[in-house]
Amino acid sequence: MRQPEFEAMDREELELLQLERLQSTLTRAYRQVKFYRHQFDRVGLKVDAVRNLNDMARLPFTTRQDLSENYPYGLFAVPLRDTVRIQSSPGTTEMPLVVGYTSQDVKLWLELLARLYTAAGLTREDIVQLILPGGLANWRRDLQAGAEYLGASVIPAASLNFPKELMVMRDYKTSVLVTTPPLARHLLTVMARMDLAPTELSLKKALLVAAPLPSLVRREIEEGFQIKIATAYGITEVMGPGLAFSCGADGGLHFSEDHFYPEIINPDTGLAVSAGEPGELVITTLSTTAFPLVRFRSGDRTSLIKERCPCGRTLRRLGEISGRVDAIFAVGGIKVHPDQIGALLKEAFGGHQPQYCRQVVTEEGLEVLNIAITLDEVIFSDEVKALEGWCRQARRYLQDHLGISARITLKEM
């Protein structure tokens, strides 16, 4: 373990630590963030009334819409002069997602990433290669920084084609691959095309992030590369990768409860579910200073495993991430809201909102968004070049704004 004094802490001591850090977070949020002050006052809740962890249920939720409405700095709890990093990403609302970090937050996140990598079996002797899509640029940077902080040698994510990535993997003797499940599957397809055997590689482990990993896909990747897989969970709104991580026991993802408090609620009622039951994951930050979040609704469907893990860690584990409770979907690990697709298509088609249907398909392991647009009187043109131009523009908009690959086709009404 990287930090056994926290990862294997006695549960009673951990809950006391959580309560202490929660009270500090709530006080800071109330005093420094106008949004939270209004939220708490609206429900008539005094911060000092939260005296145990069960009182969490009295606190209001924070949603992605709240983040959008407080763009860009409305949820920051420190002055900009104390913010050393301002991170922006497309988010899943009409406004970009903006998250701030103090120097203390950055140090915390590096420790959590080192914790994740240590649980995955990474050491200073490893050579780590990152192959992540451009739409996960912030995750690229964080995962690179975490491996470097631990002391490993790192090959940063680049814009190489997949045969070149595999050439680098073979020639540079990569021992740990960091990628997404869809990209790992595609790499296996390219390896077969190149007639490259796994025995020609020095690969021992892979850390797969940003997308669910069904057991059949896991087995396919492990057998194809002849390696052991570790996984991790995170969301960009709550600092990115490193919220939860797998261990050698492979019995779920240990949630970093000493810094983030997890709840599982019924997404329809907002009430806590019974122990072990699936529901929506809700997260409260306990240690972050620049961007505190209180009961943030992640939208991810999972469960909490309370039984002690054979690895010795006492941190509770997340069960399988089994999907979403909202309309958000993922393409190659990048989260997208349908409203974003509609808005970008409208922009690409000169302000006209076309009718369309969409489907995420897998081709050689890669996930692609298929969009079929219905030809109407506004879009219809006898000139094939004009129609092709609109489709190219729509594809470019989706790639530039969201970082996803899309195929645009036109169909008659």
C-alpha positions in Angstrom: 0.0 0.0 0.0 1.1 3.6 -0.7 -0.5 5.0 2.5 -1.5 2.1 4.8 -2.2 4.5 7.7 -5.2 5.7 5.7 -6.0 2.8 3.3 -6.2 0.3 6.2 -7.4 2.7 8.9 -9.7 1.4 11.6 -13.3 2.2 10.4 -14.2 4.1 13.6 -11.1 6.3 13.2 -11.8 6.8 9.5 -15.4 7.9 10.2 -14.1 10.4 12.8 -11.6 11.7 10.2 -14.4 12.0 7.6 -16.7 13.9 9.9 -13.9 16.3 10.9 -13.0 17.0 7.2 -16.7 17.2 6.2 -17.3 19.9 8.8 -14.3 21.8 7.6 -15.5 21.5 4.0 -19.0 22.6 4.8 -17.8 25.7 6.7 -15.5 26.7 3.9 -18.2 26.1 1.2 -20.8 28.2 3.2 -18.4 31.1 3.9 -16.7 31.2 0.5 -19.2 30.0 -2.1 -22.4 32.1 -2.6 -24.1 29.1 -4.2 -23.8 26.9 -1.2 -24.6 29.7 1.2 -27.9 30.1 -0.7 -28.5 26.4 -0.8 -28.0 25.8 2.9 -30.0 28.9 3.8 -32.8 27.8 1.5 -33.3 24.5 3.4 -32.7 26.2 6.8 -29.6 24.2 7.5 -26.9 25.5 9.8 -23.4 24.1 9.1 -22.8 23.3 12.8 -26.0 21.2 12.8 -24.1 18.5 10.8 -22.8 16.5 13.8 -22.5 13.0 12.4 -22.3 11.4 9.0 -25.9 10.5 9.0 -26.7 14.2 8.8 -25.4 14.2 5.2 -28.9 13.3 4.1 -30.1 16.8 5.2 -27.7 18.5 2.8 -28.9 19.5 -0.7 -27.5 17.9 -3.9 -25.2 19.5 -6.4 -25.9 18.8 -10.1 -24.1 19.3 -13.4 -26.7 22.0 -14.1 -25.5 23.8 -11.0 -22.0 23.7 -12.3 -23.2 25.1 -15.7 -25.1 27.9 -14.1 -22.1 29.0 -12.0 -19.7 29.0 -14.9 -16.8 29.9 -14.8 -15.7 30.7 -11.2 -19.0 30.7 -9.2 -18.1 27.5 -7.2 -14.5 28.4 -6.4 -13.9 28.7 -2.7 -10.5 30.5 -3.0 -9.4 33.7 -4.8 -8.0 33.2 -8.2 -4.6 34.4 -6.9 -4.5 31.2 -4.8 -5.5 29.0 -7.7 -2.5 27.4 -9.5 -4.5 25.4 -12.1 -7.7 26.2 -13.9 -8.9 23.1 -15.8 -11.5 23.3 -18.5 -13.2 20.5 -20.5 -16.4 20.3 -22.6 -18.4 18.9 -19.7 -21.9 17.6 -20.4 -23.9 20.8 -20.3 -24.1 23.8 -22.6 -21.2 25.5 -20.7 -17.7 24.1 -20.4 -16.7 22.5 -17.1 -14.2 24.6 -15.1 -12.4 23.2 -12.1 -9.8 25.0 -9.9 -6.9 23.6 -8.0 -4.7 25.1 -5.3 -1.1 23.9 -4.8 -2.4 21.8 -1.9 -5.1 20.2 -4.2 -2.4 19.3 -6.8 -0.3 17.6 -4.1 -3.3 15.7 -2.9 -4.1 14.5 -6.3 -0.6 13.3 -7.0 -0.7 11.3 -3.8 -4.0 9.7 -4.8 -2.7 8.8 -8.3 0.4 7.3 -6.6 -1.9 5.3 -4.4 -3.8 4.1 -7.5 -0.6 3.1 -9.3 0.8 1.4 -6.3 -2.4 -0.7 -5.9 -2.0 -1.6 -9.6 1.5 -3.0 -8.9 3.4 -0.1 -10.6 7.0 0.5 -9.3 9.9 2.9 -10.1 11.3 0.2 -12.4 8.4 0.3 -14.8 8.1 2.0 -18.2 4.6 3.4 -18.5 3.0 4.1 -21.9 -0.1 6.3 -22.1 -2.5 5.7 -25.1 -5.5 7.9 -24.5 -7.9 9.8 -26.8 -7.5 13.6 -27.2 -10.9 14.1 -25.7 -9.4 12.9 -22.3 -6.6 15.5 -22.4 -6.9 16.3 -18.7 -6.8 12.6 -17.8 -3.7 12.3 -20.0 -1.9 15.0 -18.0 -3.0 13.7 -14.6 -2.1 10.0 -15.3 1.2 11.0 -16.7 2.0 13.3 -13.7 1.0 10.5 -11.2 3.3 7.9 -12.7 6.1 10.4 -12.8 5.5 11.4 -9.2 5.8 7.7 -8.3 9.2 7.6 -10.1 8.3 5.5 -13.1 9.6 6.2 -16.6 6.7 7.6 -18.7 6.0 7.7 -22.5 3.4 10.4 -22.7 0.2 10.1 -24.8 0.9 11.2 -28.4 -0.8 11.5 -31.7 0.7 8.4 -33.3 -1.2 5.9 -35.3 -1.8 2.6 -33.6 0.9 0.6 -35.5 3.5 3.2 -34.4 2.2 3.0 -30.8 2.7 -0.7 -30.9 6.2 -0.2 -32.4 7.0 2.1 -29.5 5.6 -0.4 -27.0 7.8 -3.2 -28.4 11.0 -1.2 -29.0 10.9 0.9 -25.8 10.0 -2.2 -23.7 6.8 -0.7 -22.2 5.9 -2.7 -19.1 2.6 -0.9 -18.1 0.0 0.3 -20.6 -2.5 3.0 -19.5 -5.5 3.2 -21.9 -9.2 2.7 -22.2 -11.0 -0.6 -22.7 -12.0 0.2 -26.3 -8.5 1.3 -27.3 -7.0 -1.8 -25.7 -9.3 -4.0 -27.8 -8.4 -2.0 -30.9 -4.7 -2.5 -30.2 -5.2 -6.2 -30.1 -6.9 -6.0 -33.6 -3.9 -4.0 -34.9 -1.5 -6.5 -33.4 -3.1 -9.3 -35.2 -2.9 -7.3 -38.5 0.8 -6.7 -37.9 1.4 -10.3 -36.9 2.8 -9.1 -33.6 2.7 -11.7 -30.9 2.3 -10.7 -27.2 5.5 -12.5 -26.4 7.4 -9.9 -28.5 6.3 -7.2 -26.0 7.6 -6.6 -22.5 4.1 -5.7 -21.2 3.2 -7.0 -17.8 0.2 -4.9 -16.7 -2.5 -2.5 -18.0 -4.4 0.1 -16.2 -7.7 0.6 -18.0 -9.7 3.8 -17.3 -12.6 6.0 -18.3 -15.0 3.3 -19.4 -16.7 0.2 -17.8 -14.9 -3.1 -18.2 -17.3 -6.1 -18.6 -15.9 -9.4 -17.5 -15.9 -10.8 -21.1 -13.9 -7.8 -22.4 -11.5 -8.0 -19.4 -10.8 -11.6 -20.2 -10.3 -10.9 -23.9 -7.8 -8.1 -23.2 -5.9 -10.1 -20.5 -5.6 -13.2 -22.8 -4.8 -11.2 -25.9 -1.9 -9.3 -24.2 -1.1 -12.0 -21.7 -1.1 -9.5 -18.9 -2.9 -8.6 -15.6 -5.4 -5.7 -15.7 -6.0 -3.1 -13.1 -8.8 -0.5 -13.2 -9.7 2.9 -11.8 -12.7 5.2 -11.5 -12.9 8.9 -11.6 -15.0 11.8 -12.9 -13.7 15.1 -14.2 -16.0 17.1 -12.0 -14.3 15.6 -8.9 -10.7 16.1 -10.0 -10.5 13.2 -12.5 -9.0 9.8 -12.2 -8.0 8.4 -8.8 -11.3 8.4 -6.9 -11.4 4.7 -6.7 -9.0 1.9 -7.7 -8.7 -1.9 -8.0 -6.4 -4.0 -5.9 -4.9 -7.5 -6.3 -8.1 -9.1 -5.0 -10.2 -7.8 -7.9 -13.3 -7.4 -5.8 -14.3 -3.9 -6.7 -12.8 -0.5 -6.6 -11.5 0.9 -3.3 -13.0 4.4 -2.9 -10.6 7.0 -1.4 -13.0 7.6 1.5 -10.5 9.6 3.5 -10.8 12.4 0.9 -14.2 11.8 -0.7 -17.4 10.7 1.0 -19.5 8.3 -1.1 -23.3 7.7 -0.9 -25.6 5.6 -3.0 -29.1 7.0 -3.5 -32.3 6.0 -5.4 -32.0 8.4 -8.4 -35.8 8.8 -8.4 -36.4 9.7 -4.8 -33.0 11.0 -3.7 -33.1 8.7 -0.6 -30.3 6.3 0.5 -30.7 2.7 -0.7 -30.3 -0.3 1.5 -26.7 -1.6 2.1 -25.3 -3.2 -1.0 -28.2 -2.2 -3.3 -27.4 -0.4 -6.6 -28.2 3.2 -7.2 -26.6 6.6 -8.1 -23.2 7.4 -6.7 -23.2 10.8 -4.9 -19.8 12.3 -3.9 -18.8 14.9 -1.3 -15.2 16.3 -1.3 -13.6 16.2 2.1 -10.1 17.6 1.4 -10.1 19.7 -1.8 -9.8 23.5 -1.1 -10.4 25.3 -4.4 -13.5 23.5 -5.7 -15.5 21.8 -2.9 -18.5 19.8 -4.0 -21.3 18.8 -1.6 -23.4 15.7 -2.5 -22.5 15.9 -6.2 -24.7 13.6 -8.2 -22.4 11.7 -10.5 -25.1 10.0 -12.6 -23.1 6.7 -12.4 -25.0 3.6 -11.3 -23.1 1.4 -8.9 -23.2 0.0 -5.3 -21.0 0.1 -2.2 -19.3 -3.0 -0.9 -18.8 -2.7 2.9 -17.2 -6.1 3.6 -13.5 -6.0 4.3 -11.3 -6.8 1.3 -8.7 -9.6 1.5 -6.0 -7.1 0.5 -6.3 -5.6 4.0 -7.6 -2.2 2.9 -10.6 -1.0 4.9 -11.7 1.6 2.3 -15.2 0.6 1.1 -15.4 -0.6 -2.5 -17.5 0.4 -5.5 -19.2 -2.5 -7.2 -19.5 -2.6 -11.0 -20.2 0.7 -12.8 -23.3 -0.7 -14.5 -24.5 2.4 -16.5 -26.0 5.8 -16.1 -29.2 7.0 -14.4 -29.5 9.9 -16.9 -29.3 10.6 -20.6 -25.5 11.0 -20.7 -23.7 8.3 -22.7 -20.0 7.6 -23.5 -18.1 7.3 -26.8 -14.7 5.7 -26.3 -14.7 6.8 -22.6 -15.7 10.4 -23.3 -19.1 11.4 -21.7 -21.5 13.2 -24.0 -25.0 14.6 -23.4 -27.5 14.3 -26.3 -28.2 18.0 -26.1 -24.6 18.6 -27.0 -24.9 16.5 -30.1 -28.1 18.4 -31.1 -26.5 21.8 -30.5 -23.4 21.0 -32.6 -25.4 19.6 -35.5 -27.5 22.7 -35.5 -24.4 24.9 -35.7 -22.9 22.7 -38.4 -26.1 23.0 -40.5 -26.2 26.7 -40.4 -28.7 27.2 -37.5 -31.2 24.5 -38.7 -31.9 21.7 -36.2 -32.0 18.5 -38.2 -33.8 15.4 -37.2 -31.4 12.5 -36.4 -30.9 9.2 -34.7 -27.7 8.0 -33.1 -26.0 4.8 -32.1 -22.6 4.0 -30.6 -21.1 1.1 -32.5 -17.9 -0.9 -32.0 -15.5 -1.4 -35.0 -12.3 -3.4 -34.4 -12.6 -2.5 -30.7 -13.0 1.3 -31.3 -16.2 3.0 -30.4 -17.7 5.3 -33.1 -20.9 7.4 -32.9 -23.1 6.7 -35.9 -25.5 9.6 -36.7 -28.2 9.3 -39.4 -29.7 12.7 -40.3 -33.0 12.9 -42.0 -33.1 14.9 -45.2 -35.7 17.6 -45.1 -36.6 20.6 -47.3 -34.0 22.8 -45.6 -31.1 20.3 -45.8 -32.0 18.8 -49.2 -29.7 19.8 -52.0 -29.3 18.4 -55.5 -25.6 19.1 -55.2 -23.8 16.1 -53.7 -20.8 18.2 -52.8 -23.0 20.5 -50.6 -24.4 17.6 -48.7 -20.9 16.0 -48.3 -19.6 19.4 -47.0 -22.3 19.6 -44.3 -21.4 16.1 -43.2 -17.7 16.8 -43.0 -18.4 20.0 -41.0 -20.6 18.1 -38.5 -17.9 15.4 -38.1 -15.3 18.2 -37.5 -17.5 20.0 -35.0 -18.0 16.8 -33.0 -14.3 16.0 -33.0 -13.2 19.5 -32.2 -15.7 20.3 -29.5 -16.1 16.9 -27.8 -13.2 14.8 -29.0 -15.3 12.0 -30.3 -15.2 10.1 -33.7 -18.5 10.2 -35.6 -19.8 8.9 -38.9 -22.5 11.1 -40.4 -25.0 9.7 -43.0 -28.0 11.2 -44.6 -31.3 9.4 -45.2 -34.6 10.3 -46.9 -37.7 11.1 -45.0 
